[in-house]
Amino acid sequence: MHCFNRAAGWHGDNFFGDVEKQKLFALAEWLQKLYTVEVISFVCMANHWHALVCTHSELPDRDEVRRRFLAFYGDSRLEPDWDDPEVVRKYAERMRDVSCFVKDLQQRFSCWYNRTTQHRGGLWEDRYKSVVLDGNHALWECLKYLEMNPVRSGLCDDPADYRFCSWGRYCGSGRHPFAAAFHKHLARYHADRGADLSFEDVAALLRAELARVTAAERGASTEEIEKAQEEAKRVVPFELVVTRRVRYWTDGAIIGSKEFVRRFAEEFLRHKRVERKRMAQSGGLQAQQSPIFSFRRLRQAT
């Protein structure tokens, strides 16, 4: 399914800055702990969001329901009676329900947004909309449509440079936020065409397709389009990888080893949750001898 919604207001209004986009994206990742709804791609724009998701006809079993409940709530909520089949069924149905997933996403974001911006009233224009997709060609085309949104909106020249879409997050950090679902569903699509693909293979195909679409929409010639597509299939040049990693990591207030980041965060930021905050870790640089961590900004710079 392709799910999407827009904030209430004029279509040209820009409600969400980097902080809001980061929060919405983080919520979508966090809710994956609870829901069996698989997010394949997620894109945050200035006044709307898109999600490419897959849900299942089968309900998760009792063990899966309990595992997800504990992973999400921890010790903050008493465990239900897992020996009661009706209780298990109720939680199982919620966990595989796309409407519940979107409701959770939008409600939690709205509460945070209203609290931090003093916004009053409803945030969303209407109930979210969804389109059921064929898991083959339609899935592949919709994925490209979603990841091309920032380019078509004039926010960047390459979707890999936009930090608030799944593809940009992968290219900027070396970690795809929804890697398992991305590989599972896209590899399955290509497997139907006789290919057995790894995650890197699928990523290379998408990179080539995004390059082809980008070149075509800029009015490039057939030869230029084919050249852009072939170049994108190759390994991304090290210099470009470094540039994207640096741009990604310089958004952090503090960068260094995990111990360094925590020590300075506690001393200067004095954030109450520094001890529990999960540090953002870089990845994908072969030349990097030890991992680098970042304490991301919580507020926009003034």
Buried (B, 14 or more C-beta within 10 A) or exposed (E): BBBBBBBEEEEEEEBBEBBBBBBBBBBBBEBBEBBBBBBBBBBBBBBBBBBBBBBEEEBBEBEBBBEBBEEBEEEEEEEBEBEEEEBBEEBBEBBBBBBBBBBBBBEBBBEBBBEEEEEEEEBBBEEBEBEEBEEEEBBBEBBBBBBBBBBEEEBBEBBBBBBBBBBBBBBBBBEBBBBEBBBBBBBBBBEEEEEEBEBEBBBBBBBBBBBBBBBBEEEBEEEEBEBBBEEBEEEBEEEEBEEBBEEBBEBBBBBBEEEBBBBBBEEEBEBEEBEEBEBBEBEBBEEEEEEBBBBBBEEEEE
